[in-house]
Amino acid sequence: MARDTSDLVFCALGGIGEIGMNMALYGYGPANKRQWLMVDCGVSFADDNLPGVDLVMPDTRFIEAQRKNLTGIVITHAHEDHFGALIHLWPKLQVPVYATKFTAALLEAKRLHDPDAPKIDLRIIPSQARFTLGQFDIELINVAHSIPESNALAIRTPAGMVVHTGDWKIDETPVIPPTTDAARLKALGDEGVLALVCDSTNAIRDGRSPSERDVAKNLAEIIGARKGRVAVTTFASNVGRIRSIAEAAMANDRSVVIVGRAMERVCQVARECGLLDGIPDFLSPESYGFLPREKVVAVLTGSQGEPRAALARIARGEHPEVTLAKGDTVIFSSRTIPGNEKAVGNIINGLVRQGAEIVTDRNQLVHVSGHPRRGELTDMYHWTRPKIAIPVHGEAWHLAEHAELARSLGVPEVVAAGDGQIIALREGDTKVVDEAPTGRICLDGDVLINASEETIPQRRRLSWSGAVSVALALSEKGEIVNEPDVKFSGLPVRVGDGRLMDDVIADAALLVIDSLPKPKRRDPDAVELAVERAVRSAVNAVWGKKPVCHVIVLVV
């Protein structure tokens, strides 16, 4: 680490230039012995570029090396992109984790669901708490979002105060209180905010987000107008939306059936925390088929097209308890995350083929975002009046639009940060003073691997060009004992001239062995290399692709 004179620094290991994988570090003290605070520890979901990978999370090697100086991890709220990596990464860090009651309960429910999950040192803190970790004085500020108990953080140090907003919006009439605490944020602005590290997700959208209560009203009207079954899919974590659906069902004399393990888990935790008080107990999927069609509302997982979720199985006609038919309605009370459009479209097409009517946010107000539009961002800047603005939580377009807005509002310094940049927060002299190593860790089945490992490129090659295995037996003199044993996956069975691919591969192997000088034929390594090259070349000649090729030579 290069020495510098900064007292307070900010560094994101994930969450800048991308949606998801949020992990922020704050450091205070001399460069060679800073204390560190981590805010959030989130995941992202793999795309087609990472075949076979389930989750993606930040590479923590930088802060692992500083672990003795890491004072703790504070979680702003219980969305997967903010706390989903804890179970996987906490063993590398092993410091206390601080979260409010609902967030802690969801984390514990996740941990108990995973038999290999570690016992995390989890410490519950109340909403609006103020506590100290080393040199960091941390205060939780209530903010409205699409999950209960979301918090902004006021992080005070001797070098100044940072307001880290987490995910937030302004909603004066949320289904589950509280509202965003404007009075407290204004008071922080009066106290003096050095830097605002702020959500950029909706910075490209003008105006203000509608209220969650507006969605609740619309859902009640839509459900009331339907004669058949109604199914609603939404994010499992959106307890306010689930409560709105339940209230709409009650108003229309319908029972609520919860379908999907993630939804069941969140609802159980929400009841334990008192967030569903006054709502009748939900029914299990086994009850679905026994209820009259006009008396049921099913709340389902799968709003993002997840192939194993309840809604996808229903669309394929594979769910054991839940079916839909002509006259039924499916409400997508969610926004399709970029990249999931095709998967969601496939589900919608399957449901339409079954006769269901589809309602989405394209034609009805059935979803609102939990993130601030430009009007709400403007309020946040007017309340806090920071000297420095650091847009986070967004892709490049979102960050650029947020930065432009902050400049237009008169913020003296606006920092275009990137993952890994260690930024000294000095009024009038904010700058990048060092770089931390960054990267991505992939959950591949039950194993954590680095995204830079050869495993992922190999898998992409396999998905494109298949694999060939050739086993050969040679005598000690280098003579072929029997015909090559050929196996392949992902290649066509026959080539353009009608020959079997097996024969193409076997002929190439035999021909190259015959062409080798006798000394090389007695060298298994030389034979393996020659056969591999010959097979790849022969397949490419008849197919136009070079497969991954494995050759085994046995000397008998």
C-alpha positions in Angstrom: 0.0 0.0 0.0 1.3 3.4 -0.9 1.4 5.9 2.0 -0.8 8.9 1.9 -2.0 11.5 4.3 -5.8 10.9 4.2 -7.7 10.1 7.3 -10.9 8.9 5.8 -11.2 6.8 2.7 -13.9 5.0 0.7 -13.5 1.9 -1.4 -16.1 -0.3 -3.0 -15.2 -3.9 -3.7 -18.5 -4.3 -5.6 -21.6 -2.4 -6.5 -20.2 0.3 -8.8 -20.8 0.0 -12.5 -23.1 -3.0 -11.8 -26.5 -3.7 -10.2 -25.8 -6.1 -7.3 -22.8 -7.4 -5.4 -22.8 -4.4 -3.1 -19.8 -4.2 -0.7 -18.4 -0.9 0.6 -15.4 -0.2 2.8 -14.7 2.8 4.9 -11.2 3.3 6.3 -9.9 5.7 8.9 -6.4 6.4 10.0 -2.9 6.3 8.5 -2.5 4.2 5.4 -0.4 1.6 7.0 -2.7 1.0 10.0 -6.2 2.0 9.0 -9.3 0.7 10.8 -11.9 -0.5 8.4 -15.7 -0.8 8.4 -17.6 -2.9 5.8 -21.1 -1.9 4.7 -23.1 -4.8 3.1 -21.9 -8.0 1.7 -24.1 -8.8 -1.4 -24.3 -11.2 -4.3 -25.2 -10.8 -8.0 -26.8 -13.5 -10.2 -24.8 -15.1 -12.9 -25.6 -14.5 -16.6 -24.9 -16.6 -19.7 -21.3 -15.6 -19.6 -20.8 -17.7 -16.5 -22.4 -21.1 -17.4 -23.1 -23.3 -14.4 -22.5 -20.6 -11.9 -25.2 -19.9 -9.3 -24.1 -16.7 -7.6 -21.4 -14.1 -8.0 -19.9 -12.1 -5.1 -17.0 -9.7 -4.6 -13.4 -10.9 -4.2 -12.5 -10.0 -0.6 -8.7 -10.7 -0.7 -7.9 -7.0 0.0 -9.9 -6.8 3.2 -9.0 -10.4 4.2 -5.4 -9.1 4.4 -6.6 -6.3 6.7 -8.9 -8.5 8.7 -7.3 -7.7 12.1 -8.2 -4.0 11.4 -11.8 -4.8 10.2 -14.1 -3.6 13.0 -17.3 -5.2 11.7 -19.9 -5.5 9.0 -23.1 -3.5 9.0 -25.9 -4.6 6.8 -28.3 -1.9 5.6 -31.2 -4.3 4.6 -32.0 -7.9 3.8 -31.9 -7.9 0.0 -29.7 -10.5 -1.6 -27.6 -7.9 -3.3 -26.7 -6.5 0.1 -26.5 -9.5 2.4 -26.6 -12.6 0.2 -22.8 -13.3 0.3 -22.5 -13.3 4.0 -23.0 -17.1 4.4 -20.3 -17.7 1.8 -17.7 -15.0 2.7 -18.0 -14.6 6.4 -15.6 -17.5 7.2 -12.9 -15.5 5.4 -13.6 -12.4 7.6 -15.0 -13.7 10.9 -15.9 -10.3 12.4 -19.2 -9.3 14.0 -22.2 -8.6 11.7 -24.6 -5.9 12.8 -28.2 -5.9 11.5 -31.7 -5.0 12.6 -34.2 -7.6 13.8 -35.9 -8.5 10.5 -32.6 -8.6 8.6 -31.0 -10.8 11.2 -34.0 -13.1 11.3 -33.9 -13.6 7.5 -30.2 -14.2 7.6 -30.7 -16.8 10.3 -33.5 -18.5 8.3 -31.2 -18.7 5.3 -28.4 -20.1 7.4 -30.7 -22.8 8.9 -31.8 -23.7 5.4 -28.2 -24.4 4.3 -26.7 -27.3 6.3 -23.2 -26.2 5.4 -23.7 -22.5 6.5 -21.4 -21.2 9.2 -22.6 -19.9 12.6 -22.2 -16.1 12.1 -21.4 -13.7 14.9 -24.6 -11.8 14.4 -25.5 -8.9 16.6 -29.0 -7.4 16.5 -29.3 -3.6 16.7 -32.6 -1.6 16.9 -33.8 0.7 14.2 -32.4 4.3 14.7 -29.6 2.9 16.8 -26.3 4.7 17.3 -23.2 2.6 18.2 -19.5 2.7 17.9 -17.1 0.3 16.1 -13.5 1.4 16.6 -13.1 4.9 15.2 -16.5 4.7 13.5 -19.6 6.2 15.1 -22.6 4.7 13.2 -26.2 5.9 13.2 -29.1 4.0 11.5 -31.5 6.3 9.6 -34.9 4.9 8.6 -35.5 4.9 4.8 -38.4 3.6 2.8 -37.6 0.7 0.4 -39.2 -2.5 -0.9 -38.2 -4.5 2.2 -38.8 -3.8 5.9 -36.2 -2.2 8.1 -34.1 -0.6 5.4 -31.5 1.9 6.7 -29.2 4.7 5.6 -26.1 5.1 7.7 -24.5 8.2 9.1 -20.9 7.2 9.6 -19.0 9.8 11.8 -15.2 9.9 12.1 -12.8 12.6 13.3 -12.3 13.4 9.7 -15.9 14.0 8.9 -19.3 12.3 8.4 -20.4 10.2 5.5 -24.1 9.4 4.7 -24.3 6.0 3.1 -27.9 5.8 1.8 -28.2 2.1 1.0 -31.3 1.5 -1.1 -34.1 4.0 -0.5 -36.9 6.0 -1.9 -39.4 8.6 -0.7 -42.8 7.1 0.1 -45.1 9.1 2.4 -47.7 6.3 2.5 -45.8 2.9 2.6 -47.8 -0.2 3.4 -45.3 -1.1 6.1 -43.8 2.0 7.9 -41.6 3.8 8.5 -41.2 6.5 5.9 -37.8 7.9 4.9 -36.8 10.1 7.9 -36.4 13.5 6.2 -36.2 15.4 9.5 -33.2 13.3 10.6 -31.5 13.7 7.2 -32.0 17.4 7.3 -30.4 17.5 10.8 -27.4 15.6 9.5 -27.1 18.2 6.8 -27.1 20.9 9.4 -24.5 19.0 11.3 -22.3 18.8 8.2 -22.0 16.0 5.7 -18.6 15.5 4.1 -19.7 12.9 1.6 -23.0 11.4 0.3 -22.6 7.8 -1.1 -25.9 7.4 -2.8 -28.1 4.9 -4.7 -28.2 5.5 -8.5 -30.6 2.8 -9.7 -33.3 5.2 -11.0 -31.1 8.2 -11.7 -32.1 8.0 -15.3 -35.8 8.5 -14.5 -37.4 11.9 -14.0 -40.0 12.7 -11.4 -40.9 10.6 -8.3 -41.8 7.0 -7.7 -45.4 6.3 -7.0 -46.3 5.1 -3.5 -46.6 1.5 -2.4 -50.2 2.4 -1.2 -51.1 3.2 -4.8 -50.1 -0.3 -5.9 -52.1 -1.8 -3.0 -55.2 0.1 -4.2 -54.8 -1.1 -7.8 -54.2 -4.7 -6.7 -57.4 -4.7 -4.7 -59.4 -3.3 -7.8 -57.8 -5.9 -10.2 -58.5 -8.8 -7.9 -62.0 -7.7 -7.2 -62.8 -7.6 -10.9 -61.7 -11.2 -11.6 -64.0 -14.2 -11.6 -61.4 -17.0 -11.7 -58.2 -17.8 -9.8 -55.7 -15.0 -9.3 -52.0 -15.6 -9.1 -49.6 -12.8 -8.1 -45.8 -13.1 -8.5 -43.5 -10.6 -6.8 -40.1 -10.5 -5.1 -40.2 -12.8 -2.1 -38.6 -10.1 0.1 -41.2 -7.5 -0.6 -43.2 -8.0 2.6 -45.2 -4.7 2.0 -46.4 -6.0 -1.4 -47.3 -9.4 0.1 -49.3 -7.6 2.8 -51.1 -5.5 0.1 -52.0 -8.7 -1.8 -53.3 -10.3 1.4 -55.4 -7.2 2.2 -56.8 -7.2 -1.3 -57.7 -10.9 -1.0 -59.4 -10.2 2.4 -61.4 -7.4 0.8 -62.6 -9.8 -1.9 -63.3 -12.8 0.3 -60.4 -14.8 -1.0 -57.8 -17.0 0.8 -54.1 -16.5 0.2 -52.0 -19.5 -0.8 -48.2 -19.1 -0.6 -46.3 -21.1 -3.2 -42.5 -21.3 -3.2 -39.9 -22.0 -0.4 -38.4 -18.5 -0.5 -41.8 -16.9 -0.2 -42.8 -19.2 2.7 -39.5 -18.4 4.5 -39.9 -14.6 4.2 -43.6 -14.8 5.3 -42.7 -16.9 8.4 -40.0 -14.4 9.4 -42.4 -11.4 8.7 -45.1 -12.9 11.0 -42.5 -13.5 13.7 -41.5 -9.9 13.5 -45.1 -8.6 13.6 -45.1 -7.3 10.0 -48.2 -9.4 9.1 -50.3 -8.7 12.2 -54.0 -8.7 11.4 -53.5 -10.9 8.3 -55.1 -14.4 8.4 -52.7 -17.3 8.2 -51.7 -18.2 4.7 -52.5 -21.6 3.2 -50.1 -24.2 1.8 -50.0 -25.2 -1.8 -51.8 -28.5 -0.9 -54.9 -26.4 -0.2 -55.0 -24.8 -3.6 -56.9 -27.4 -5.5 -59.7 -27.7 -2.8 -60.6 -24.0 -3.0 -63.3 -22.6 -5.3 -61.6 -20.8 -8.2 -63.2 -17.4 -7.2 -61.9 -17.8 -3.6 -58.2 -18.1 -4.1 -55.2 -15.8 -4.5 -51.9 -17.5 -5.0 -48.7 -15.6 -4.2 -45.8 -17.1 -6.1 -42.1 -17.0 -6.5 -40.6 -16.8 -10.0 -41.1 -13.2 -11.0 -37.7 -13.1 -12.7 -38.1 -16.2 -14.8 -36.1 -18.5 -12.5 -36.5 -21.9 -14.1 -36.9 -23.8 -10.8 -39.3 -21.3 -9.2 -43.0 -22.0 -8.7 -44.3 -19.9 -11.6 -41.9 -21.5 -14.2 -43.1 -24.9 -13.1 -46.7 -23.9 -13.4 -46.0 -22.4 -16.9 -44.5 -25.7 -18.0 -47.4 -27.6 -16.4 -45.1 -29.4 -14.0 -46.2 -28.1 -10.6 -47.7 -30.9 -8.5 -50.4 -28.7 -6.8 -50.9 -25.5 -8.7 -52.5 -25.2 -12.2 -54.0 -22.4 -14.2 -56.5 -22.4 -16.9 -58.7 -20.1 -19.1 -60.3 -17.4 -17.0 -57.5 -17.2 -14.5 -55.3 -14.2 -14.1 -51.6 -13.8 -13.4 -50.3 -10.5 -12.1 -46.6 -9.8 -12.4 -46.2 -7.4 -9.5 -42.5 -6.8 -10.2 -40.1 -5.3 -12.6 -38.1 -7.6 -14.9 -34.4 -7.1 -14.0 -32.3 -6.4 -17.2 -31.1 -9.7 -18.6 -34.1 -11.7 -17.4 -36.5 -10.5 -20.2 -36.2 -13.7 -22.3 -36.8 -16.0 -19.3 -39.8 -14.0 -18.1 -41.2 -13.9 -21.7 -41.0 -17.7 -21.9 -43.0 -18.0 -18.8 -45.6 -15.5 -19.9 -46.0 -17.4 -23.2 -46.5 -20.6 -21.4 -49.2 -19.1 -19.2 -50.9 -17.5 -22.2 -51.0 -20.9 -23.9 -52.8 -22.2 -20.8 -55.4 -19.5 -21.2 -54.4 -17.2 -18.4 -54.7 -13.4 -18.7 -51.5 -11.5 -17.9 -51.3 -8.2 -16.1 -47.9 -6.4 -15.8 -46.6 -3.0 -15.0 -46.9 -2.2 -18.7 -50.6 -1.9 -18.5 -51.5 -1.5 -14.8 -49.9 0.1 -11.8 -49.0 -3.2 -10.1 -45.4 -2.4 -9.2 -43.3 0.5 -8.0 -39.6 0.6 -7.6 -37.9 0.9 -4.2 -35.3 3.3 -5.6 -35.3 7.1 -5.9 -36.0 8.9 -9.2 -34.3 12.2 -9.9 -36.9 14.2 -7.9 -36.2 12.2 -4.8 -32.5 12.4 -5.3 -32.8 16.1 -5.5 -34.5 16.1 -2.1 -31.7 14.0 -0.6 -29.1 16.5 -1.8 -31.1 19.4 -0.5 -31.5 17.7 2.9 -27.9 16.6 3.4 -26.0 19.3 1.4 -22.8 17.2 1.0 -19.4 18.5 0.0 -18.7 15.4 -2.0 -21.0 13.1 -4.0 -20.2 9.5 -4.8 -22.8 7.8 -7.0 -22.9 4.0 -6.4 -25.3 1.1 -7.0 -25.8 1.4 -10.7 -24.4 0.7 -14.1 -22.4 3.2 -16.0 -25.4 5.1 -17.4 -27.1 5.4 -14.0 -23.8 6.6 -12.4 -23.2 9.2 -15.1 -26.8 10.6 -14.9 -26.5 10.7 -11.1 -23.2 12.5 -11.3 -24.7 15.1 -13.7 -27.6 15.7 -11.4 -25.3 16.2 -8.4 -23.2 18.7 -10.3 -26.4 20.6 -11.4 -27.4 20.8 -7.7 -24.1 22.5 -6.8 -22.2 19.7 -5.1 -18.6 21.0 -5.0 -17.0 17.6 -5.8 -18.5 14.7 -7.7 -16.5 11.6 -7.8 -16.8 9.0 -10.6 -15.7 6.1 -8.5 -14.9 2.5 -9.7 -14.6 -0.8 -7.8 -11.3 -1.0 -6.1 -10.4 2.7 -6.1 -9.4 3.9 -2.6 -10.7 7.4 -2.5 -9.4 9.9 0.1 -12.4 12.0 1.3 -10.9 15.4 1.8 -12.9 18.5 1.2 -11.5 20.3 -1.8 -9.0 17.5 -2.4 -10.9 14.3 -2.9 -8.9 11.9 -5.1 -8.0 8.3 -5.7 -4.9 7.5 -3.6 -4.5 3.8 -4.1 -6.1 0.7 -5.7 -7.4 -2.4 -4.0 -7.4 -5.7 -5.9 -10.9 -6.6 -7.0 -12.6 -9.4 -8.8 -15.5 -11.9 -8.7 -15.9 -15.0 -6.7 -18.4 -17.5 -8.2 -20.5 -20.1 -6.3 -20.1 -23.1 -8.6 -22.3 -25.8 -7.1 -21.0 -26.0 -3.6 -17.6 -24.6 -4.3 -16.3 -21.1 -4.4 -14.0 -20.4 -7.4 -12.4 -17.2 -8.7 -14.0 -16.0 -11.9 -10.6 -15.5 -13.5 -9.8 -19.2 -13.2 -9.6 -21.3 -16.3 -12.7 -23.3 -15.3 -15.2 -20.7 -16.6 -13.5 -20.2 -20.1 -13.2 -24.0 -20.4 -16.9 -24.4 -19.7 -17.8 -21.7 -22.3 -15.7 -23.6 -24.8 -17.5 -26.8 -23.9 -20.9 -25.1 -24.4 -19.8 -23.9 -27.8 -17.9 -26.8 -29.3 -18.4 -29.9 -27.2 -15.8 -32.4 -26.0 -14.2 -35.5 -27.4 -12.5 -38.3 -25.5 -10.1 -40.7 -27.3 -8.6 -43.7 -25.5 -5.8 -45.7 -27.1 -3.9 -48.8 -26.2 -0.3 -49.1 -27.6 2.3 -51.8 -27.2 5.7 -51.0 -25.8 6.9 -50.9 -29.4 4.3 -48.2 -30.2 2.0 -50.5 -32.1 -1.8 -50.0 -31.9 -3.3 -52.8 -29.9 -7.0 -52.2 -30.7 -9.3 -49.6 -32.3 -9.5 -46.2 -30.5 -12.3 -45.9 -28.0 -14.1 -42.7 -29.0 -16.7 -40.8 -26.9 -18.0 -37.3 -27.5 -20.6 -34.8 -26.2 -22.1 -31.8 -28.0 -21.0 -32.8 -31.5 -23.3 -33.9 -34.4 -23.6 -37.6 -34.9 -23.0 -37.4 -38.6 -21.1 -34.8 -40.7 -22.1 -33.2 -44.0 -21.1 -36.1 -46.3 -23.0 -38.6 -44.1 -20.0 -40.2 -42.3 -20.3 -40.9 -38.6 -18.4 -38.5 -36.4 -17.0 -41.5 -34.5 -15.4 -42.6 -37.7 -14.0 -39.2 -38.5 -12.4 -39.0 -35.0 -11.1 -42.6 -35.1 -9.6 -42.3 -38.6 -7.8 -39.1 -37.7 -6.3 -40.7 -34.6 -5.1 -43.8 -36.5 -3.8 -41.8 -39.4 -1.6 -39.6 -37.2 -0.2 -42.5 -35.2 0.8 -44.2 -38.4 2.5 -41.1 -39.6 4.6 -40.7 -36.4 8.3 -41.9 -36.3 8.8 -45.0 -34.2 10.6 -43.2 -31.4 7.6 -40.9 -30.9 5.1 -43.7 -31.1 6.8 -45.2 -28.0 6.4 -41.9 -26.2 2.8 -41.7 -24.7 3.0 -37.9 -24.2 4.0 -37.3 -27.9 1.2 -39.6 -29.0 -1.4 -37.8 -26.9 -0.4 -34.4 -28.2 -0.4 -35.5 -31.8 -3.8 -37.3 -31.6 -5.3 -34.3 -29.8 -4.2 -31.9 -32.6 -5.2 -34.3 -35.4 -8.7 -34.9 -34.0 -9.4 -31.2 -33.4 -8.2 -30.4 -36.9 -10.2 -33.3 -38.5 -13.4 -32.3 -36.7 -12.9 -28.6 -37.6 -12.5 -29.6 -41.3 -15.9 -31.4 -41.3 -17.9 -29.3 -38.8 -16.2 -25.9 -38.6 -15.6 -26.0 -34.8 -12.7 -27.3 -32.7 -13.9 -29.4 -29.7 -12.1 -29.8 -26.4 -10.2 -33.0 -26.8 -8.9 -35.4 -24.2 -6.6 -38.2 -25.2 -5.6 -41.1 -23.0 -2.8 -43.4 -24.1 -2.3 -46.7 -22.2 0.9 -48.7 -22.8 0.3 -52.5 -22.5 
